[in-house]
Amino acid sequence: MSVDLTRFLYKYLSAAFVIACAASFVCAQKPNPSPTPLPEDPQSTVKIPIRRVRLPITVTDKKGQFVPGLTKEDFLILEDKVPQVIETFSDDLSQTTPLYVAVLMDTSPSTAGKLKFQQESAMNFIQTVVKPRKDRVLFGTFDDEINLLQDFTDKLDLLDKAVYSVKKMGKQTALFDAIWQFCDEKMRSVPGRRVLLIVSDGEDTYSRANIRDAIDIAQRTETTIFAISTKAGFLATVPGVEAGQVADKKDRDLQTLSEETGGMAFFTGDMISLERSFTKIAKELRAQYLVTYDPTNKSYDGTFRKIDVKLSDRGRDLKVRTKRGYKAIADSVRP
């Protein structure tokens, strides 16, 4: 073999090696929380490319009471300030649309000592919010691993068994990865309204995904996040920590995850107050309006589309809550 040919092959193989390494690095930057996918739902094989945006909308008055009786004509939907045509409108979701709820419990070291509080919170939420024989719930945990302990079911005994089977705590906290994985692998394929409840102190120490990734996948899969903070979930209040107070980054992360997907975060260690919060969530999910529209901007260019929902003069003193937008990426989600 000639010297020139040897040099050529050396340069070629070296360049190929560099390109392969670069490609591996790029792939590693994408959110891919777990090498082991969650078990598939038998129904999940049907996926329809997104063509419509679906908005569960909560409307409250000055006292925080839910407002019924509004009509399609009372709502104005704006996407990037451009008015959208409402295609479907429903104001009786308690009868027409089932709930699919994913309850995710933090089992990382930062929640050590709060396991019983978390388990009771999770089961109280399930028993208060879910309608047997209609709605479905799954239960999972996250620490340095993400585990599905019970897939979607309407059987409370199976959920109770799964929740109280948790005995050990993990080593790290992969909160954002858990949201990303459950939304991507479980929530997008279910045929109803999608709610994800996080029981956590909000600390993330281990995720490859970040908070924007978690919000993005929740918005794209039309999943509303509610969060229960466990920061005051001890028998005695932690010094310097007051229930109901949004004090640090962990609290703000839980609040941001909830607000940008149309939900709410609750900060309390008082089980009686929590039960009132669960009752409020249950009423909200039954009192929501559901609107769909076909976006005027149909390009999947990866930009963020900001959503604003306004009310007519009839609703001037009312407050509206829904997700704040979505990233325009070609995707698939079950209607």
Helices and strands as residue ranges (DSSP letters): H 3-29, G 42-45, E 53-60, G 72-74, E 75-79, E 82-84, E 86-90, H 93-96, E 99-106, G 109-111, H 115-129, E 136-142, E 146-153, H 156-163, H 175-185, G 187-189, E 193-200, H 211-220, E 223-229, H 249-259, E 265-267, H 271-287, E 289-293, E 304-311, G 313-315, E 319-321, E 325-327
